[in-house]
């Protein structure tokens, strides 16, 4: 059953990586504006065909 | 000008307003004014016409076409506006009120197609902000703002930028704290399960391993996530206040120390899971309570309404001066639509000043040379030259902000239920804890301490601390759905305690732009055309209203036209002579003060009658007599008492209507009501109500467009929801009742827990079940009950 020590160590380490990823996302402002990208994605990148 | 063309009903291609002329046509597209047409021209020249593809009529109407951004060349002002600047790039963030659709977003992020000096632009849709990185060597800030103005997106520039301050203040890492607490809570739960299910003898090593891991996970929860509770409790203790944070901090500390002790002494598993869960739920409650409206500001004062700078006349020509540097003796120039920033004497020009923000009067007032014009008035017409006689902060209107009502601490206006209760709760809790300690201590020291700590753990008012935030945030979102925006959750409780309602008149119970023209005259088609053709030439608000009333009429050629400021129009059209204006112009003598404003009409020396201007009351105003039964209702107007008779039916007693009140009078009146035991809710809309809004227990700014300027207040009410006012008030009382009931529920759970705790036999399992169970009960009860009451009050 000593494998438990290893497994728990792995799981905690993995969880810590995710926690760190969340901190990074939060710090770099990825969660600051959660609405605008949903509008932006619907706009055409290249608008030549849309021209009148 | 096309003569005699029949105007069909068409909408402006740019802004969607109705076109009243056919003067502005380009590419087969109709525009209502030159401003809208010029925006279209800029966009089509840059091949940005997809702007009109995403939405119909995405633009804002643009009557004003003159640019006034000279002050943006002052280095002092530039440096205050820029977020960042180095040798070749600058970053600036603008607040643009008009951002409202995907077209706006698309166009504003294409700025570099118009000017390559713009490197990068990003829109934050909800905050209505545009952040731009640009090369300031190729494009100055002034040019940038002019570019935005040209495409129809004029930024609102203010040095006293509340929105920016608000966003900066929000960074207290609450989300990170929740993340850490949640992370630890999950892991600790996992590691605690083996203990609860029972470990066999040969697995005892794991028990210690899990125990120490739990302690390790508790460390960040206590010292990072939970730190705020210790700080707050300590601060309150020093101010000799017992608030809810004290028993919470005590609970967290006891939980942690007992867990540490039990794990270290191998006497038990500790309460690490309860500890992490407690902190996690508490922080979630805090997060829920913190609802922010990014696009609304509740803290605005006159500085956000006044311009950033004003043009002054110096020996070397015109020079923009920052408002804070404006002093007595400065000569200033005020152009059309600009606001007079300080009390000043009129030296040159025809002043026709709109004082609607100061006095509530909707019609502009004429002023003669040498007269003092009070700050806050907006000039309509030609440019004025004036000499400042009082500094900005000491002016008639702005000195209101020197009143102590504005410097007073906000929070202690009304104590919330939570604050009142938590004091007694803490005292009772400590008595029980020490009681059980002293009961067991003589016989069994271990048991005594076990009971003492168990009481503090079990009675930790987690559910109590959560009941208010969850109820209030549910209530807030219901108000929000009904276009009533509250500053924070405490406002709901304040609203429930209100017994007096005070209403401002203009803009609050009358719709601000919505005036009704009553025609007290019978006109033939020919006469309608004559009046219309004369009035269309004038920019005076009354002429514009008459035109709107007669719109769709044929326009005739005007041969002579003369507008006399403060009087009216003299015109000759098609051989007919017209006199349109006040009684001084038409009859040659001032008329008596009637109860409405009248525009008289005389054609060829024959008096035909008048157009009467009437304020239209908000549709929901008939709820007022009903409210009068439960509340004291007052009317407080800066206007003259023209409409006393019409308003009589809404405010039962004559002496409950006050007219001719100055901004200071309004503040004093509220103060007087409060000393008489009134808990006052004030409804106002302009700067003139600011003092009263601030002094009142609950200030509500009523507005027709929430993005417009609103004075500092506790809540912003959209005019369309005015009729729901009685429901709002009743619903606020319901939510307070819900809080009381959930308090009882959480007390029941505490009593159950205490019955175990005082004996000293509290097992970690019971604590671990009881805490989340009570939390879940409270959260579901409050959300369901709030929803139910909202339905009952017809708010959802």
Interface residues (C-beta under 8 A of the other chain):
Chain A: X1 X4 X5 X8 X12 X15 X19 X22 X23 X26 X31 X32 X33 X35 X36 X39 X40 X42 X43 X44 X47 X50 X51 X52
Chain B: X47 X49 X50 X53 X54 X102 X105 X106 X109 X122 X123 X124 X125 X126 X127 X175 X176 X179 X180 X183 X186 X187 X191 X203 X206 X209 X213
